[in-house]
Amino acid sequence: MVINVYEQYFEAHGVFSAVERKGALVMLISDSERGMISYKAAVTFFPHADEEDYGVSYDAYFEKILYEGKGRRSRKKEAGYLQQLPEIIDQLARENRAEVFWDRPLREARRG
């Protein structure tokens, strides 16, 4: 079962496929099945052409696996990953010549 433990939209900047991206969806994703669990930090950059544009495109999607192994969801692990999330996302963004503006959220955070 795949769950977005956390997701939030932020202002961002990057250019992918010759299209300027002004928004980013940041996620902490949990995937559990048959006694196995994985956690991923992920970000996708999207155009955000106006205040109503939340059409997320996945041609600018980047992720990093944080954990894979036996187990199940752990609130303690998730809290630790959430603390590390900005640093991990910043690294993914830098590697792809983009930036997330953490101080400019576009929507409130959602937790699953």
C-alpha positions in Angstrom: 0.0 0.0 0.0 1.5 3.3 -1.1 0.8 6.3 1.1 2.0 9.9 0.9 3.0 10.3 4.6 3.6 14.0 3.9 3.0 16.2 0.9 3.1 19.9 0.4 3.3 22.4 -2.5 5.9 25.1 -2.6 7.0 27.9 -4.9 10.1 26.7 -6.8 12.3 27.4 -9.8 13.7 25.1 -12.5 13.6 24.5 -16.2 12.8 21.0 -17.5 12.0 20.0 -21.0 12.3 23.7 -22.0 9.5 24.6 -19.7 9.9 26.9 -16.7 8.7 25.4 -13.4 7.5 27.6 -10.7 6.0 25.0 -8.3 7.1 21.9 -6.6 5.3 19.1 -4.8 7.4 17.6 -2.0 6.5 14.2 -0.7 7.6 11.5 1.8 6.2 8.3 0.4 5.7 5.0 2.3 5.2 1.7 0.4 4.4 -1.4 2.5 3.5 -4.9 1.3 3.9 -8.4 2.8 6.0 -7.3 5.8 8.3 -5.1 3.7 8.4 -1.3 3.9 10.2 1.4 1.9 10.4 5.2 2.4 11.2 7.6 -0.4 11.7 11.4 -0.5 10.4 12.8 -3.7 9.9 16.1 -5.5 8.2 17.0 -8.8 8.5 20.4 -10.4 5.5 21.7 -12.3 4.7 24.9 -14.3 2.3 26.6 -11.8 1.4 29.2 -14.5 -1.2 30.8 -12.2 -2.7 30.4 -8.7 -5.1 27.7 -10.0 -2.5 25.7 -11.8 -1.6 22.6 -9.8 -1.2 20.3 -12.8 1.7 18.2 -11.7 3.8 16.9 -14.5 6.1 13.9 -13.9 8.8 14.7 -16.4 10.6 16.6 -13.6 10.2 13.9 -10.9 13.1 13.0 -8.6 13.3 10.6 -5.7 15.7 9.1 -3.2 15.1 5.9 -1.4 15.6 6.4 2.3 14.9 2.9 3.6 13.9 -0.5 2.2 13.6 -3.6 4.4 11.4 -5.7 6.6 9.0 -4.0 8.9 6.0 -1.7 8.9 5.2 1.9 9.2 6.9 3.6 12.1 5.9 7.1 13.4 9.3 7.4 14.9 11.1 6.7 11.6 8.7 9.0 9.7 9.4 11.9 12.2 13.1 11.4 11.5 12.6 11.4 7.8 10.4 14.5 7.9 13.2 16.3 9.7 15.7 15.3 7.0 13.3 16.0 4.1 14.3 19.6 3.3 18.0 18.7 3.2 17.3 15.7 0.9 15.0 17.6 -1.4 17.5 20.5 -1.6 20.2 18.0 -2.7 17.9 16.4 -5.4 16.9 19.9 -6.6 20.6 21.1 -6.8 21.6 18.0 -8.7 18.9 19.0 -11.3 19.5 22.7 -11.3 16.4 23.6 -9.5 15.3 25.1 -6.1 12.4 24.7 -3.7 11.5 27.9 -1.7 10.6 26.4 1.7 9.5 29.7 3.1 6.8 30.1 0.3 4.3 27.3 0.7 1.5 27.2 -1.9 -0.8 25.1 0.2 -1.0 23.6 3.7 0.9 20.3 4.3 -1.1 17.1 4.1 -0.2 14.0 6.2 -1.4 10.5 5.5 
